[in-house]
């Protein structure tokens, strides 16, 4: 297809950050590879079919294992999307990312990008050099969603193995399966097959253009620590986290519970404390909180509650305002 025709379909920008989708290892094998090895242009060579889907431009933001993603990379991604989305030729964005922390990047962007244009994260569970690598199909399907008018206004999305997930609900729920990235019991909001995009749900929580959060001239995000509760968990670690962070998230047991020793440390804390759960499919409602000075994470897992708390701490908010945000975002 010629350039004019493709540009009529729309331009999709692929922002690459690394991960297993860009991983290289022993030919055919699925373990023992180096993530973040191939460039975004190498990835594209494996999906020549994209040449008839959209006009594609690429940008290598970084090339790392997603466990090395930082707040600075998040801010760079958000600023890039915010700036480029003003270009009327650009229909949408795809971000390639390692699966380990993809959910945190997706949720962060969902809270700070100021565009209704589709922003779609994808990655893979198998490195590019394995048998039946899943990266090329995931990348193809992510571009098909990014160019789809149906995806406009749905907030940041993730596309894996034919399923479309909302940024708020998506998580890595398995360490090896091709279906590792999903939304658990909340399910996918859409399906993509052979380039056809189907949506069945709309994310209800506040996101993108309606979100109060801005990246502005932030150079970094406030430090928030996550503390995991378990039998005999040492409250001294919690006290240390409180003294050395601007906010703390506790991964409590059950519906966000913890010991009386933890409670003593929480009652003395001078920073906001959000209560989430160490259980995957969990809900921590206000009503079950053990201390009045804490904030309920709703159904956000600890790592996503930390993203939202970090953003709350960039603004001058009282505890009741932070509570309201946790109920709405
Ligand atoms: N460790 C890899 C990463 O998150 C795993 C993956 O991409 O699947 O970068």
Boltz pocket constraint, residues with backbone or C-beta under 6 A from the ligand:
constraints:
  - pocket:
      binder: B
      contacts: [[A, 18], [A, 19], [A, 20], [A, 21], [A, 35], [A, 64], [A, 65], [A, 66], [A, 67], [A, 97], [A, 98], [A, 99], [A, 100], [A, 101], [A, 123], [A, 124], [A, 125], [A, 126]]
      max_distance: 6.0
